[in-house]
Amino acid sequence: MNYSNNKVSDIQIAYIGGGSRGWAWTFMTDLALDDQISGTIRLYDIDRQAAENNAVIGNHLMSREDAKGDWKFEVKDSLQDVLTGCDFAVISILPGTFDEMASDVHLPERLGIYQSVGDTAGPGGMIRALRTIPMFVEIAEAIRDYAPDCWVINYTNPMSLCVKTLYHVFPEIKAFGCCHEVFGTQKVLKGIYEAETGNTIEDWHDVHVNVVGINHFTWFTEANYKGVDLFPVYKNYISKHFEDGYELEGENWMNSSFKCAHRVKMDLFNRFGLIAAAGDRHLAEFMPGNEYLNDPETVHSWKFGLTTVD
């Protein structure tokens, strides 16, 4: 990598799962908005055509006048090609297809087992893990052989088991998992603080938190805004609004199964004294199945949704 004027150029990023239509597109957009770093994104996917499409999209995005970044997108044919000489490796794969995911999530419903996500815990999470772990063994071996010093960022679920597999195969790997889940809870705390105090937080990034736990079952042990402890503020809000919950402005849990009224979070706070920091549909799957996921009516009463694979 080359450094000049506090800018870093010629970063080499291997994107394993480079045909992704979700994370890859978001990643490209983020890079286009940052003028401090530049380099090459190498896209590798077992669906080569999807990676080819993303290379076209990425290079077109960087040609826009409002793009601040300077990145090139290239498609590679193998793990060896994509990893050799890279500085970072991003793993974002879908293990199997949506048909397998539908089986993971919805077949257990025949036995009265309801899953609101089915990618981390419960039968869906376990079957997904059995499908994913052999792939991560192969990826970890390739990183060990072709890019042992690169930093590895994993976005694939089940997150904890995927990252554990990387370290089991290659103990010296420099890998960590990422998820955007905690940001939503920072925004919730911002809104609740404003509702309780009448003061305004201009930027939710100013809500500072300490995060513990595992992916999709994360917790804040501390949360503050400019020295104000938000735990008592949160507790006071729950004491008055537990039945209604809290919804971010413009969001309605009944219109999207990706939204919620954060009542599961509030209930977990009342039970354990910490602020649960993932989405309610994720949190519910880590608790006994007869609590939040007993049946669709129970799910509805907690004001979140069963996310269908469709």
C-alpha positions in Angstrom: 0.0 0.0 0.0 1.2 3.5 -0.8 0.7 6.4 1.7 0.7 10.1 0.8 -1.0 13.2 2.3 -2.9 10.9 4.8 -4.4 9.0 1.9 -3.8 5.3 1.2 -3.7 4.1 -2.4 -3.3 0.7 -4.1 -5.1 -1.2 -1.4 -5.8 -4.8 -2.6 -9.1 -6.2 -1.4 -10.2 -9.8 -2.1 -14.0 -10.1 -2.1 -15.0 -13.7 -1.7 -18.6 -13.8 -2.7 -18.0 -10.9 -5.1 -21.3 -11.6 -6.9 -23.3 -10.6 -3.9 -26.2 -8.2 -4.7 -26.5 -7.0 -1.1 -23.3 -6.5 0.8 -21.2 -6.0 -2.3 -23.3 -3.2 -3.7 -23.3 -1.5 -0.3 -19.5 -1.9 0.0 -19.0 -0.4 -3.5 -21.2 2.6 -2.5 -19.4 3.2 0.7 -16.0 3.1 -1.1 -17.3 5.6 -3.7 -18.0 8.1 -0.9 -14.6 7.9 0.7 -11.7 9.9 -0.7 -9.1 8.7 1.8 -8.5 5.2 0.4 -8.2 3.7 -3.1 -7.1 0.6 -4.8 -8.5 -2.6 -6.4 -11.4 -4.8 -5.5 -10.9 -8.3 -6.7 -14.2 -10.1 -7.1 -14.3 -13.9 -6.8 -17.6 -15.9 -6.9 -18.5 -19.4 -7.9 -21.2 -17.6 -10.0 -18.7 -15.8 -12.2 -21.4 -14.0 -14.2 -22.7 -12.3 -11.0 -19.1 -11.2 -10.2 -18.7 -9.9 -13.8 -21.9 -7.9 -13.4 -20.7 -6.4 -10.1 -17.4 -5.4 -11.8 -19.4 -3.5 -14.4 -21.5 -1.8 -11.7 -18.5 -0.9 -9.5 -16.4 0.6 -12.3 -19.5 2.5 -13.6 -20.1 3.8 -10.1 -16.5 5.0 -9.8 -16.8 6.9 -13.1 -19.6 9.1 -11.8 -18.7 12.8 -11.2 -19.9 12.7 -7.6 -17.7 9.6 -6.7 -14.9 10.5 -4.4 -13.2 7.1 -4.3 -10.8 5.7 -6.9 -11.3 2.0 -7.1 -11.0 -0.6 -9.9 -13.0 -3.8 -9.9 -11.6 -7.0 -11.4 -13.0 -10.5 -11.6 -10.7 -13.4 -10.6 -11.1 -17.1 -11.4 -9.9 -18.8 -8.2 -9.2 -18.4 -4.5 -5.5 -18.4 -5.3 -5.9 -15.6 -7.8 -8.1 -13.4 -5.7 -6.1 -13.8 -2.5 -2.4 -13.7 -3.6 -1.0 -10.3 -2.6 -4.2 -9.0 -1.0 -4.2 -6.7 2.0 -7.7 -7.5 3.1 -10.1 -10.4 2.4 -13.9 -9.9 2.7 -16.0 -13.0 3.0 -19.7 -12.5 2.1 -21.2 -15.7 0.7 -24.6 -17.4 0.6 -24.1 -21.0 1.4 -26.5 -22.8 -0.9 -29.4 -21.2 -2.6 -32.7 -19.6 -1.5 -34.3 -23.0 -1.9 -32.1 -24.4 0.8 -32.7 -21.4 3.0 -36.4 -21.8 2.6 -36.0 -25.4 3.8 -33.9 -24.3 6.8 -36.4 -21.7 7.9 -39.8 -23.1 6.9 -39.7 -26.9 7.1 -39.5 -26.9 11.0 -42.9 -25.0 11.0 -44.5 -28.4 10.3 -43.5 -29.4 13.8 -44.6 -26.1 15.4 -41.0 -24.6 15.4 -41.1 -21.0 14.2 -37.9 -19.1 13.3 -37.9 -15.4 12.7 -34.6 -15.5 10.8 -33.1 -19.0 10.8 -29.5 -18.2 9.9 -27.7 -18.3 13.3 -29.6 -20.2 16.0 -32.3 -22.9 16.0 -32.5 -25.7 13.5 -32.1 -23.3 10.6 -28.9 -21.9 12.0 -27.5 -25.4 12.7 -28.2 -26.7 9.2 -26.8 -23.6 7.7 -23.7 -24.1 9.8 -23.3 -27.6 8.5 -23.5 -26.3 5.0 -21.2 -23.4 5.5 -18.4 -24.7 7.7 -16.8 -27.0 5.0 -16.7 -23.9 2.7 -15.0 -21.9 5.4 -12.4 -24.7 5.9 -11.5 -24.3 2.2 -11.4 -20.5 2.4 -9.2 -20.6 5.6 -6.8 -23.0 3.9 -6.5 -20.7 0.9 -5.9 -17.7 3.1 -3.2 -19.6 5.0 -1.5 -20.7 1.7 -1.9 -17.5 -0.4 -2.4 -14.5 2.0 -1.5 -15.4 5.5 -0.8 -11.8 6.6 -4.0 -10.2 5.2 -6.8 -9.0 7.5 -10.0 -11.0 7.1 -13.5 -9.5 7.5 -16.4 -11.9 7.6 -20.0 -11.0 6.9 -21.3 -14.5 6.5 -23.7 -16.2 9.0 -23.7 -18.0 11.3 -21.1 -15.4 12.1 -19.5 -16.9 15.3 -19.2 -20.4 13.9 -17.7 -19.1 10.6 -15.1 -17.1 12.3 -14.3 -19.9 14.8 -13.8 -22.2 11.8 -11.3 -19.8 10.3 -9.2 -19.8 13.5 -9.6 -23.5 13.9 -8.1 -24.2 10.5 -5.5 -21.3 10.6 -4.9 -20.2 14.2 -2.6 -17.3 13.1 -5.3 -15.7 10.9 -6.2 -12.1 11.6 -10.0 -12.4 11.2 -13.1 -10.7 12.7 -16.8 -10.7 12.0 -18.8 -7.6 11.2 -22.5 -6.8 11.4 -24.5 -3.6 11.3 -27.0 -4.7 14.0 -25.8 -2.4 16.8 -26.2 0.8 14.8 -30.0 0.4 14.9 -30.0 0.2 18.7 -27.8 3.4 18.9 -30.5 5.1 16.8 -33.2 3.7 19.2 -31.3 5.1 22.2 -31.0 8.5 20.4 -34.8 8.6 19.9 -35.6 7.5 23.4 -33.2 10.0 24.9 -34.9 12.8 22.9 -38.4 11.6 23.9 -37.5 11.5 27.6 -35.4 14.7 27.8 -36.7 16.9 25.1 -33.1 17.5 24.0 -31.8 16.7 20.5 -28.9 14.4 19.5 -27.7 15.7 16.2 -25.8 12.5 15.3 -26.5 9.0 16.5 -22.8 8.2 16.3 -22.4 10.4 19.4 -24.2 7.6 21.4 -21.2 5.8 22.7 -21.6 2.1 23.7 -19.6 -0.9 24.9 -20.6 -4.0 23.0 -20.4 -7.6 24.2 -21.9 -10.9 23.2 -22.0 -12.9 19.9 -23.5 -11.9 16.6 -27.3 -11.5 16.6 -27.2 -11.8 20.4 -25.3 -8.6 21.3 -25.6 -6.4 24.3 -24.6 -3.0 25.5 -23.0 -3.0 29.0 -22.6 0.8 28.8 -24.3 3.5 26.8 -23.9 7.3 27.2 -24.3 10.6 25.4 -21.9 13.4 26.3 -21.5 12.0 29.8 -25.2 11.2 30.3 -25.7 7.5 31.3 -28.5 6.3 29.0 -29.4 3.2 31.1 -31.6 5.1 33.6 -33.2 7.0 30.6 -33.9 3.7 28.8 -35.3 2.2 32.0 -37.6 5.1 32.7 -38.9 5.0 29.1 -39.6 1.3 29.3 -41.6 1.8 32.6 -44.0 4.0 30.8 -44.1 2.6 27.2 -43.4 -1.2 27.5 -46.8 -2.2 26.0 -46.4 0.1 23.0 -42.6 -0.3 22.5 -40.7 2.2 20.4 -40.6 2.7 16.7 -38.1 4.8 14.8 -39.7 7.7 12.9 -41.0 6.5 9.5 -40.9 2.8 10.5 -43.8 0.5 11.1 -43.3 -3.0 12.3 -46.5 -4.1 10.7 -45.3 -3.1 7.2 -42.0 -5.0 7.2 -40.8 -8.1 9.0 -37.4 -6.4 9.1 -38.8 -3.8 11.5 -39.9 -4.1 15.1 -41.2 -2.2 18.1 -38.2 -3.2 20.2 -40.4 -4.9 22.9 -38.2 -8.0 23.0 -35.2 -5.7 23.7 -37.2 -4.0 26.5 -38.3 -7.3 28.0 -34.7 -8.6 28.0 -33.6 -5.4 29.7 -36.2 -5.9 32.4 -35.0 -9.4 32.9 -31.2 -9.0 32.7 -30.4 -5.3 33.2 -28.4 -4.9 30.0 -29.5 -3.4 26.7 -29.9 -6.0 24.0 -28.5 -4.6 20.8 -29.7 -6.7 17.9 -33.0 -6.7 16.1 -35.9 -8.3 18.0 -36.3 -11.0 15.3 -32.6 -12.1 15.9 -32.8 -11.9 19.7 -35.9 -14.0 19.9 -34.2 -17.0 18.4 -31.7 -17.3 21.2 -34.3 -17.6 23.9 -36.5 -20.7 24.6 -38.9 -21.3 21.8 -42.0 -21.0 23.9 -41.2 -17.4 24.9 -41.2 -15.1 21.9 -41.6 -17.6 19.1 -44.3 -20.0 20.4 -46.6 -19.4 17.4 -47.3 -16.5 14.9 -49.8 -15.0 17.4 -47.1 -14.8 20.1 -44.7 -13.2 17.6 -47.4 -10.6 16.6 -48.0 -9.8 20.3 -44.3 -8.9 20.7 -44.6 -6.6 17.6 -42.0 -8.2 15.3 -42.4 -10.5 12.4 -41.4 -14.0 11.1 -39.2 -13.1 8.1 -40.2 -15.3 5.2 -37.5 -16.4 2.8 -39.7 -15.1 -0.1 
